[in-house]
Amino acid sequence: MKRFTMRDEEFICENCEKEVGRLNYTARDHCPYCLYSKHVDILPGDRQNSCHGLLKPIGIEKWKDTYKILYQCEKCGEKHKNIMAKDDDMNLIIQLSQNAN
């Protein structure tokens, strides 16, 4: 099981430049407006990855009673998954769900 470091931080999205507030129920790990994330972690919340590329949302997969957003780093090409947040743009989630995984 992956070690998880709780980091629910505010940030300015480097993709859409919107201000993103804390999630207040778990760690905020992506922008709810454009769904982009940043490649900063090796283990969730550790901020130890030196890549710092943008993680582009490329798809969705069902996980338990919710969904995970599938990402690919635009800098190094690695793929990652993050759990969807309650305030994510549902129109974008629907668009991603139509992508072939």
VMD Tcl script that draws the C-alpha trace (Angstrom):
set ca {
  {0.00 0.00 0.00}
  {1.26 3.46 -0.88}
  {2.17 5.81 1.94}
  {-0.04 8.92 1.90}
  {1.01 12.34 3.19}
  {-2.00 14.62 3.66}
  {-1.43 17.90 1.78}
  {-4.61 19.86 1.14}
  {-3.11 23.06 -0.24}
  {-4.33 26.07 -2.18}
  {-2.57 26.76 -5.51}
  {-2.77 28.58 -8.82}
  {-3.31 26.09 -11.65}
  {-0.39 26.22 -14.08}
  {-2.68 25.12 -16.93}
  {-5.77 27.38 -16.62}
  {-4.32 29.90 -14.11}
  {-7.37 29.77 -11.82}
  {-7.09 29.96 -8.05}
  {-7.81 26.57 -6.50}
  {-8.86 26.34 -2.86}
  {-8.38 23.48 -0.43}
  {-10.72 20.51 -0.66}
  {-11.28 20.27 3.12}
  {-12.10 16.53 3.18}
  {-8.97 15.01 1.63}
  {-5.86 16.20 -0.18}
  {-6.34 18.48 -3.19}
  {-4.25 16.98 -5.99}
  {-5.64 18.53 -9.18}
  {-7.52 21.54 -10.53}
  {-11.33 21.15 -10.42}
  {-11.75 23.55 -13.37}
  {-9.51 21.95 -16.02}
  {-8.60 18.69 -14.16}
  {-4.85 19.16 -14.73}
  {-2.40 18.16 -12.01}
  {1.33 18.59 -11.48}
  {3.94 15.83 -11.37}
  {5.38 16.60 -7.92}
  {4.97 13.36 -5.93}
  {6.68 9.99 -5.93}
  {4.44 8.72 -3.12}
  {1.15 10.61 -2.61}
  {1.82 13.96 -0.93}
  {5.61 13.60 -0.54}
  {6.54 16.40 -3.04}
  {9.78 14.50 -3.84}
  {9.49 14.22 -7.64}
  {11.85 16.55 -9.52}
  {9.90 16.37 -12.82}
  {7.29 19.10 -12.09}
  {5.67 18.60 -15.50}
  {1.94 19.12 -16.02}
  {-0.19 16.00 -15.74}
  {-2.74 16.08 -18.56}
  {-6.07 14.30 -17.92}
  {-6.43 11.59 -20.56}
  {-9.23 9.33 -19.31}
  {-11.41 8.04 -16.48}
  {-11.71 4.64 -14.82}
  {-14.27 3.33 -12.35}
  {-12.86 2.81 -8.86}
  {-15.03 1.55 -5.96}
  {-18.00 3.96 -5.72}
  {-16.25 6.81 -7.58}
  {-13.84 7.38 -10.45}
  {-10.12 7.98 -10.96}
  {-8.78 10.47 -13.46}
  {-6.02 9.01 -15.64}
  {-3.09 11.34 -16.31}
  {-0.02 11.46 -18.52}
  {2.86 13.79 -17.74}
  {3.51 16.19 -20.60}
  {7.21 16.37 -19.64}
  {8.34 12.81 -18.86}
  {5.41 10.72 -20.16}
  {4.69 8.84 -16.91}
  {1.08 7.89 -16.25}
  {-0.72 8.45 -12.94}
  {-4.20 8.22 -11.43}
  {-5.97 10.53 -8.96}
  {-9.38 10.12 -7.36}
  {-12.04 12.47 -8.71}
  {-13.02 15.29 -6.32}
  {-16.60 16.29 -5.48}
  {-16.15 19.73 -7.06}
  {-14.59 18.59 -10.35}
  {-16.12 19.93 -13.58}
  {-18.56 17.12 -14.47}
  {-18.69 18.16 -18.14}
  {-14.95 17.50 -18.38}
  {-15.32 14.21 -16.49}
  {-17.98 13.12 -19.01}
  {-15.74 14.13 -21.93}
  {-12.87 12.12 -20.46}
  {-15.12 9.10 -19.95}
  {-15.64 8.99 -23.71}
  {-11.88 8.61 -24.35}
  {-10.66 5.10 -25.13}
  {-8.53 3.80 -22.23}
}
mol new
graphics top color blue
foreach p $ca { graphics top sphere $p radius 0.5 }
foreach p [lrange $ca 0 end-1] q [lrange $ca 1 end] { graphics top cylinder $p $q radius 0.2 }
display resetview
